[in-house]
Amino acid sequence: MQNYLVITALGDHDPRLIEHFTRSIKDSGCSIAESRMAALGDRLAMILMLTGSWDAIAKMEDLLPRLEERLQLTITSTRSRPERPKQTLMPYAIDVVAFDQPGVVHDITKFIANNNINIQALYSNSYSAANTGTPMLSLHMTINIPTDVSIAALRGDFMDFCDQLNLDAIMEPVK
């Protein structure tokens, strides 16, 4: 039986940090089932879900405080298990480009939550527009829509919502 451990780690954006961290995972006998890693300013953020036997997961948990000190990371971890959806879901992608202003990401996630849709992944990035320097926001989200929800109605409501906030958006199935 596989066991699961979710780890978040935050540290300096050092070129060798990921290599050192993943070597420790390998040495513990665990495998990386899923991971997200991103440079955020001068920091590196990692989110990983490890799988392994109960003793490999326990070995990794025991190693985390030493890794935190040696690699100068802030680490949290928790046991997990694979998600088993209670209903049939359809994956859809949402992409938004807009003038970057406070609250845009919140407004979009509130719309999704108010429609009882789960967010599987969300990535956003602020940047300056070419030529004008206008502060812009790019957001990509993967959502899971229950099969009993009308896609046409949800898409129409979402596009109306985006029009009200002057957001350029698309919503399409993940292929």
C-alpha positions in Angstrom: 0.0 0.0 0.0 1.3 3.4 -1.0 1.6 6.2 1.5 1.5 9.9 0.7 3.3 12.9 2.1 2.7 16.5 0.9 5.6 18.8 1.5 5.9 22.6 1.0 9.3 24.2 1.1 10.4 27.8 0.7 14.0 29.0 0.5 16.5 31.0 -1.4 16.5 30.6 -5.1 19.8 28.7 -5.3 20.7 26.7 -8.4 21.5 23.6 -6.4 18.6 23.7 -4.0 16.2 21.5 -6.0 19.0 19.0 -6.7 19.9 18.7 -3.0 16.2 18.4 -2.0 15.3 15.8 -4.6 18.4 13.7 -3.8 17.2 13.5 -0.2 13.8 12.3 -1.4 15.4 9.7 -3.6 17.7 8.6 -0.7 14.7 8.1 1.6 13.2 5.7 -0.9 10.3 8.0 -1.8 9.1 9.0 -5.3 7.7 12.3 -6.4 4.2 11.7 -7.6 3.4 15.4 -8.2 5.3 18.6 -7.8 5.1 22.3 -8.5 8.2 24.5 -8.2 8.5 28.2 -8.9 10.8 31.1 -8.4 8.9 33.9 -6.7 11.2 36.9 -6.6 14.4 35.8 -5.0 12.7 32.8 -3.3 12.0 29.3 -4.5 8.7 27.7 -3.6 8.2 23.9 -3.9 5.1 21.8 -3.3 5.5 18.1 -3.7 3.5 15.0 -3.1 5.7 12.0 -2.3 4.7 8.4 -2.4 6.4 5.4 -0.8 6.2 2.6 1.7 5.3 3.5 5.3 9.0 3.3 6.3 10.2 5.4 3.4 7.6 8.1 4.2 8.6 7.9 7.9 12.3 8.2 7.0 11.5 11.3 4.9 9.5 12.9 7.8 12.4 12.3 10.1 14.8 13.9 7.7 12.8 17.1 7.1 14.0 19.0 10.2 17.7 18.4 9.2 16.9 19.4 5.6 15.3 22.6 6.9 18.4 23.5 8.8 21.0 22.3 6.3 19.3 23.9 3.2 17.9 26.9 5.1 14.4 26.1 4.1 11.0 26.6 5.7 9.3 23.3 5.4 5.8 22.0 6.3 4.5 18.5 5.7 1.3 16.5 6.2 0.2 13.0 5.3 -2.2 12.7 2.5 -4.0 10.2 0.3 -5.0 10.3 -3.4 -8.1 12.3 -4.2 -11.1 10.2 -5.1 -13.8 12.3 -6.7 -17.3 11.7 -5.4 -18.8 12.5 -8.8 -17.8 12.5 -12.5 -15.9 15.7 -13.3 -14.9 17.4 -16.5 -11.6 19.4 -16.6 -11.8 22.9 -18.0 -9.1 25.6 -18.4 -9.7 29.3 -17.8 -7.2 31.9 -19.1 -7.6 35.5 -18.2 -5.6 38.6 -19.1 -6.4 41.9 -17.5 -5.3 45.2 -16.2 -3.6 44.3 -12.9 -5.6 45.7 -10.0 -6.0 44.5 -6.4 -8.7 41.8 -6.0 -8.9 40.4 -9.5 -7.7 37.0 -8.5 -10.0 37.0 -5.5 -13.0 38.1 -7.7 -12.4 35.2 -10.2 -11.9 32.6 -7.5 -15.0 33.8 -5.7 -17.0 33.4 -8.9 -15.7 29.8 -9.2 -16.4 29.0 -5.5 -19.9 30.5 -5.7 -20.7 28.1 -8.5 -19.4 25.1 -6.4 -16.6 24.3 -8.8 -13.3 23.0 -7.5 -10.0 24.7 -8.6 -7.4 22.0 -9.5 -4.6 24.5 -10.3 -4.1 28.2 -10.5 -1.1 30.2 -11.8 -1.0 33.9 -12.0 1.7 36.4 -13.1 2.0 40.1 -13.1 3.9 41.9 -15.8 4.3 45.2 -17.6 2.6 45.5 -21.0 5.0 45.9 -24.0 5.1 49.5 -25.3 2.8 51.0 -22.6 4.2 49.6 -19.4 0.7 49.1 -18.1 0.6 46.7 -15.2 -1.1 43.4 -16.4 -2.2 40.2 -14.9 -2.2 36.8 -16.6 -4.1 34.0 -14.9 -4.4 30.3 -15.8 -6.7 28.0 -13.9 -7.8 24.4 -14.3 -11.2 23.6 -12.8 -13.2 20.5 -12.4 -16.8 20.9 -13.4 -19.4 18.3 -12.3 -21.1 16.6 -15.3 -24.5 17.7 -14.1 -23.6 21.4 -14.5 -24.6 23.1 -17.8 -21.3 24.0 -19.5 -23.1 26.5 -21.7 -24.8 28.3 -18.8 -21.6 28.3 -16.7 -19.5 29.6 -19.6 -22.1 32.3 -20.4 -22.3 33.4 -16.7 -18.5 33.5 -16.6 -18.1 35.5 -19.7 -20.8 38.0 -18.5 -18.9 38.2 -15.2 -15.6 38.9 -17.0 -17.2 41.5 -19.2 -18.4 43.4 -16.1 -14.9 43.5 -14.8 -13.3 44.2 -18.2 -11.3 40.9 -18.2 -10.3 39.2 -21.4 -11.0 35.5 -20.7 -11.6 32.1 -22.3 -12.9 28.9 -20.9 -12.3 25.7 -22.8 -12.1 21.9 -22.1 -8.7 20.5 -21.2 -7.8 18.1 -24.0 
